[in-house]
């Protein structure tokens, strides 16, 4: 998913400027946060915990303009309970970050 990686790097470069080490550190922090949000979604089965984890992931994705991830997280936030197929799709996107 080269386009997604390039979009994220562009968003991070807008914050960090021409500092490759800072961009890399920010990327690592983003991927770590996205992974934790996904883990929280796996642990939440329904209700507020599910929605909170999905909205956290949506916000993270929006912060770096990761549109496919943001769209999937938004779809998850609209659901009342966990959706295994949607979680798998989100997991695939996060794994490619």
MDTraj code that builds the backbone (N, CA, C; nanometers):
import mdtraj as md
import numpy as np

residues = "UNK UNK UNK UNK UNK UNK UNK UNK UNK UNK UNK UNK UNK UNK UNK UNK UNK UNK UNK UNK UNK UNK UNK UNK UNK UNK UNK UNK UNK UNK UNK UNK UNK UNK UNK UNK UNK UNK UNK UNK UNK UNK UNK UNK UNK UNK UNK UNK UNK UNK UNK UNK UNK UNK UNK UNK UNK UNK UNK UNK UNK UNK UNK UNK UNK UNK UNK UNK UNK UNK UNK UNK UNK UNK UNK UNK UNK UNK UNK UNK UNK UNK UNK UNK UNK UNK UNK UNK UNK UNK UNK UNK UNK UNK UNK UNK UNK".split()
xyz = np.array([
    [0.0842, -0.1171, 0.0000],
    [0.0000, 0.0000, 0.0000],
    [0.0894, 0.1242, 0.0000],
    [0.1598, 0.1432, -0.1073],
    [0.2559, 0.2517, -0.1199],
    [0.1900, 0.3874, -0.1076],
    [0.0744, 0.4053, -0.1683],
    [0.0076, 0.5349, -0.1635],
    [-0.0219, 0.5750, -0.0193],
    [-0.0735, 0.4823, 0.0595],
    [-0.1031, 0.5097, 0.2000],
    [0.0234, 0.5492, 0.2742],
    [0.1309, 0.4771, 0.2534],
    [0.2573, 0.5073, 0.3196],
    [0.3046, 0.6465, 0.2790],
    [0.2954, 0.6797, 0.1510],
    [0.3365, 0.8119, 0.1043],
    [0.2515, 0.9226, 0.1622],
    [0.1215, 0.8986, 0.1746],
    [0.0319, 0.9975, 0.2326],
    [0.0658, 1.0218, 0.3789],
    [0.0889, 0.9163, 0.4516],
    [0.1248, 0.9288, 0.5924],
    [0.2573, 1.0022, 0.6066],
    [0.3551, 0.9644, 0.5261],
    [0.4857, 1.0307, 0.5336],
    [0.4744, 1.1786, 0.5002],
    [0.3898, 1.2139, 0.4038],
    [0.3693, 1.3558, 0.3692],
    [0.3087, 1.4325, 0.4857],
    [0.2108, 1.3714, 0.5500],
    [0.1475, 1.4369, 0.6650],
    [0.2474, 1.4537, 0.7784],
    [0.3297, 1.3529, 0.8023],
    [0.4288, 1.3616, 0.9083],
    [0.5381, 1.4627, 0.8739],
    [0.5750, 1.4705, 0.7467],
    [0.6762, 1.5674, 0.7047],
    [0.6258, 1.7101, 0.7220],
    [0.4957, 1.7299, 0.7074],
    [0.4388, 1.8636, 0.7274],
    [0.4563, 1.9081, 0.8724],
    [0.4588, 1.8128, 0.9631],
    [0.4778, 1.8428, 1.1051],
    [0.6268, 1.8510, 1.1397],
    [0.7039, 1.7560, 1.0885],
    [0.8436, 1.7414, 1.1295],
    [0.9422, 1.8162, 1.0408],
    [0.8968, 1.8612, 0.9254],
    [0.9885, 1.9264, 0.8330],
    [1.0816, 1.8253, 0.7691],
    [1.1993, 1.8695, 0.7330],
    [1.2963, 1.7847, 0.6635],
    [1.3870, 1.7146, 0.7648],
    [1.3242, 1.6386, 0.8511],
    [1.3959, 1.5655, 0.9563],
    [1.3577, 1.4174, 0.9486],
    [1.4288, 1.3399, 0.8659],
    [1.3921, 1.1986, 0.8473],
    [1.3824, 1.1194, 0.9778],
    [1.4689, 1.1453, 1.0716],
    [1.4647, 1.0706, 1.1985],
    [1.3380, 1.1025, 1.2765],
    [1.2970, 1.2278, 1.2747],
    [1.1743, 1.2675, 1.3443],
    [1.0532, 1.2061, 1.2744],
    [1.0537, 1.2101, 1.1416],
    [0.9440, 1.1495, 1.0651],
    [0.9338, 1.0008, 1.0984],
    [1.0466, 0.9322, 1.1045],
    [1.0471, 0.7891, 1.1379],
    [0.9943, 0.7655, 1.2792],
    [1.0358, 0.8479, 1.3738],
    [0.9858, 0.8349, 1.5107],
    [0.8349, 0.8567, 1.5174],
    [0.7863, 0.9561, 1.4448],
    [0.6422, 0.9827, 1.4419],
    [0.5665, 0.8675, 1.3768],
    [0.6233, 0.8111, 1.2711],
    [0.5605, 0.6969, 1.2028],
    [0.5501, 0.5786, 1.2990],
    [0.6576, 0.5511, 1.3713],
    [0.6565, 0.4402, 1.4673],
    [0.5501, 0.4636, 1.5742],
    [0.5416, 0.5850, 1.6238],
    [0.4409, 0.6177, 1.7256],
    [0.2998, 0.6022, 1.6692],
    [0.2786, 0.6442, 1.5450],
    [0.1469, 0.6304, 1.4825],
    [0.1089, 0.4831, 1.4682],
    [0.1988, 0.4029, 1.4142],
    [0.1690, 0.2608, 1.3938],
    [0.1438, 0.1921, 1.5280],
    [0.2219, 0.2269, 1.6289],
    [0.2020, 0.1701, 1.7620],
    [0.0636, 0.2076, 1.8165],
    [0.0259, 0.3327, 1.8021],
    [-0.1060, 0.3774, 1.8505],
    [-0.2193, 0.3106, 1.7741],
    [-0.2036, 0.2978, 1.6433],
    [-0.3066, 0.2321, 1.5615],
    [-0.3192, 0.0853, 1.6011],
    [-0.2073, 0.0206, 1.6283],
    [-0.2092, -0.1196, 1.6700],
    [-0.2794, -0.1349, 1.8047],
    [-0.2519, -0.0443, 1.8977],
    [-0.3191, -0.0496, 2.0292],
    [-0.4689, -0.0254, 2.0159],
    [-0.5083, 0.0673, 1.9286],
    [-0.6517, 0.0928, 1.9077],
    [-0.7191, -0.0306, 1.8481],
    [-0.6516, -0.0955, 1.7554],
    [-0.7062, -0.2178, 1.6965],
    [-0.7189, -0.3274, 1.8022],
    [-0.6186, -0.3403, 1.8879],
    [-0.6266, -0.4386, 1.9975],
    [-0.7443, -0.4082, 2.0898],
    [-0.7674, -0.2807, 2.1175],
    [-0.8818, -0.2422, 2.2011],
    [-1.0125, -0.2797, 2.1329],
    [-1.0174, -0.2671, 2.0016],
    [-1.1384, -0.3066, 1.9288],
    [-1.1601, -0.4573, 1.9394],
    [-1.0530, -0.5346, 1.9344],
    [-1.0649, -0.6800, 1.9479],
    [-1.1153, -0.7186, 2.0867],
    [-1.0758, -0.6442, 2.1875],
    [-1.1180, -0.6751, 2.3241],
    [-1.2606, -0.6291, 2.3541],
    [-1.3055, -0.5255, 2.2860],
    [-1.4406, -0.4722, 2.3075],
    [-1.5385, -0.5500, 2.2206],
    [-1.6448, -0.5940, 2.2795],
    [-1.7412, -0.6724, 2.2031],
    [-1.8629, -0.5920, 2.1604],
    [-1.8975, -0.4922, 2.2377],
    [-2.0140, -0.4118, 2.2030],
    [-2.0153, -0.2843, 2.2852],
    [-2.1079, -0.2001, 2.2528],
    [-2.1327, -0.0815, 2.3317],
    [-2.0247, 0.0237, 2.3271],
    [-2.0121, 0.0973, 2.4369],
    [-1.9240, 0.2138, 2.4403],
    [-1.7765, 0.1814, 2.4163],
    [-1.7293, 0.0677, 2.4648],
    [-1.5881, 0.0337, 2.4456],
    [-1.5556, 0.0155, 2.2980],
    [-1.6444, -0.0509, 2.2276],
    [-1.6260, -0.0730, 2.0828],
    [-1.6215, 0.0607, 2.0097],
    [-1.7196, 0.1436, 2.0354],
    [-1.7280, 0.2738, 1.9675],
    [-1.6086, 0.3619, 2.0028],
    [-1.5707, 0.3636, 2.1293],
    [-1.4565, 0.4450, 2.1723],
    [-1.3278, 0.4025, 2.1019],
    [-1.3032, 0.2736, 2.0943],
    [-1.1823, 0.2242, 2.0274],
    [-1.1849, 0.2569, 1.8785],
    [-1.3008, 0.2411, 1.8164],
    [-1.3133, 0.2719, 1.6735],
    [-1.2936, 0.4212, 1.6473],
    [-1.3492, 0.5048, 1.7330],
    [-1.3326, 0.6494, 1.7163],
    [-1.1883, 0.6918, 1.7422],
    [-1.1217, 0.6263, 1.8351],
    [-0.9797, 0.6545, 1.8598],
    [-0.8988, 0.6237, 1.7337],
    [-0.9258, 0.5094, 1.6729],
    [-0.8557, 0.4719, 1.5506],
    [-0.8884, 0.5681, 1.4369],
    [-1.0134, 0.6071, 1.4272],
    [-1.0536, 0.7027, 1.3230],
    [-0.9783, 0.8350, 1.3392],
    [-0.9689, 0.8829, 1.4620],
    [-0.8964, 1.0076, 1.4872],
    [-0.7489, 0.9966, 1.4539],
    [-0.6885, 0.8852, 1.4902],
    [-0.5480, 0.8631, 1.4571],
    [-0.5281, 0.8646, 1.3059],
    [-0.6138, 0.7935, 1.2360],
    [-0.6033, 0.7879, 1.0897],
    [-0.6221, 0.9260, 1.0280],
    [-0.7164, 1.0010, 1.0805],
    [-0.7418, 1.1357, 1.0279],
    [-0.6220, 1.2273, 1.0501],
    [-0.5515, 1.2072, 1.1600],
    [-0.4387, 1.2946, 1.1918],
    [-0.3255, 1.2850, 1.0909],
    [-0.3183, 1.1749, 1.0176],
    [-0.2143, 1.1588, 0.9161],
    [-0.2725, 1.1369, 0.7767],
    [-0.4005, 1.1664, 0.7625],
    [-0.4689, 1.1571, 0.6327],
    [-0.4673, 1.0158, 0.5736],
    [-0.4779, 0.9149, 0.6597],
    [-0.4842, 0.7754, 0.6158],
    [-0.6302, 0.7415, 0.5857],
    [-0.6761, 0.7833, 0.4692],
    [-0.8189, 0.7768, 0.4367],
    [-0.8790, 0.6365, 0.4387],
    [-0.8145, 0.5341, 0.3815],
    [-0.8763, 0.4010, 0.3883],
    [-0.8973, 0.3530, 0.5325],
    [-0.7984, 0.3755, 0.6178],
    [-0.8106, 0.3357, 0.7574],
    [-0.9171, 0.4181, 0.8280],
    [-0.9216, 0.5466, 0.7992],
    [-1.0217, 0.6338, 0.8596],
    [-1.1631, 0.5899, 0.8200],
    [-1.1811, 0.5529, 0.6950],
    [-1.3119, 0.5084, 0.6467],
    [-1.3566, 0.3804, 0.7166],
    [-1.2661, 0.2848, 0.7273],
    [-1.3007, 0.1590, 0.7945],
    [-1.3309, 0.1809, 0.9424],
    [-1.2518, 0.2644, 1.0077],
    [-1.2760, 0.2927, 1.1494],
    [-1.4097, 0.3637, 1.1681],
    [-1.4438, 0.4506, 1.0769],
    [-1.5735, 0.5193, 1.0825],
    [-1.6882, 0.4201, 1.0678],
    [-1.6723, 0.3256, 0.9761],
    [-1.7749, 0.2218, 0.9598],
    [-1.7888, 0.1404, 1.0878],
    [-1.6768, 0.1109, 1.1510],
    [-1.6808, 0.0349, 1.2761],
    [-1.7509, 0.1141, 1.3854],
    [-1.7241, 0.2435, 1.3926],
    [-1.7861, 0.3278, 1.4965],
    [-1.9370, 0.3351, 1.4797],
    [-1.9856, 0.3151, 1.3587],
    [-2.1290, 0.3189, 1.3325],
    [-2.1997, 0.1896, 1.3719],
    [-2.1233, 0.0868, 1.4035],
    [-2.1816, -0.0424, 1.4413],
    [-2.2049, -0.0485, 1.5910],
    [-2.3038, -0.1250, 1.6306],
    [-2.3377, -0.1419, 1.7723],
    [-2.2447, -0.2392, 1.8438],
    [-2.1871, -0.3316, 1.7670],
    [-2.1038, -0.4362, 1.8264],
    [-1.9920, -0.4724, 1.7307],
    [-1.9008, -0.5540, 1.7793],
    [-1.7871, -0.5970, 1.6993],
    [-1.8323, -0.6656, 1.5705],
    [-1.7567, -0.6416, 1.4659],
    [-1.7812, -0.7027, 1.3356],
    [-1.6502, -0.7684, 1.2945],
    [-1.6458, -0.9017, 1.2981],
    [-1.5216, -0.9756, 1.2738],
    [-1.4644, -0.9470, 1.1355],
    [-1.5486, -0.9415, 1.0343],
    [-1.4993, -0.9165, 0.8991],
    [-1.4384, -0.7770, 0.8879],
    [-1.5025, -0.6798, 0.9483],
    [-1.4509, -0.5433, 0.9461],
    [-1.3202, -0.5339, 1.0250],
    [-1.3121, -0.6014, 1.1379],
    [-1.1879, -0.6055, 1.2149],
    [-1.0740, -0.6655, 1.1325],
    [-1.1042, -0.7700, 1.0574],
    [-1.0015, -0.8310, 0.9716],
    [-0.9524, -0.7309, 0.8668],
    [-1.0449, -0.6586, 0.8048],
    [-1.0063, -0.5594, 0.7035],
    [-0.9216, -0.4482, 0.7652],
    [-0.9614, -0.4020, 0.8831],
    [-0.8840, -0.2987, 0.9531],
    [-0.7458, -0.3530, 0.9872],
    [-0.7406, -0.4752, 1.0349],
    [-0.6135, -0.5379, 1.0694],
    [-0.5195, -0.5478, 0.9505],
    [-0.5741, -0.5777, 0.8339],
    [-0.4933, -0.5846, 0.7120],
    [-0.4331, -0.4488, 0.6777],
    [-0.5128, -0.3430, 0.6924],
    [-0.4642, -0.2085, 0.6633],
    [-0.3564, -0.1691, 0.7638],
    [-0.3806, -0.1942, 0.8911],
    [-0.2817, -0.1588, 0.9943],
    [-0.1527, -0.2353, 0.9714],
    [-0.1616, -0.3610, 0.9332],
    [-0.0415, -0.4430, 0.9094],
    [0.0430, -0.3873, 0.7953],
    [-0.0190, -0.3194, 0.7009],
    [0.0546, -0.2644, 0.5871],
    [0.1118, -0.1259, 0.6131],
    [0.0830, -0.0705, 0.7294],
    [0.1351, 0.0630, 0.7593],
    [0.2848, 0.0559, 0.7783],
])
top = md.Topology()
chain = top.add_chain()
for i, resn in enumerate(residues, 1):
    res = top.add_residue(resn, chain, resSeq=i)
    for name in ("N", "CA", "C"):
        top.add_atom(name, md.element.get_by_symbol(name[0]), res)
traj = md.Trajectory(xyz[None], top)
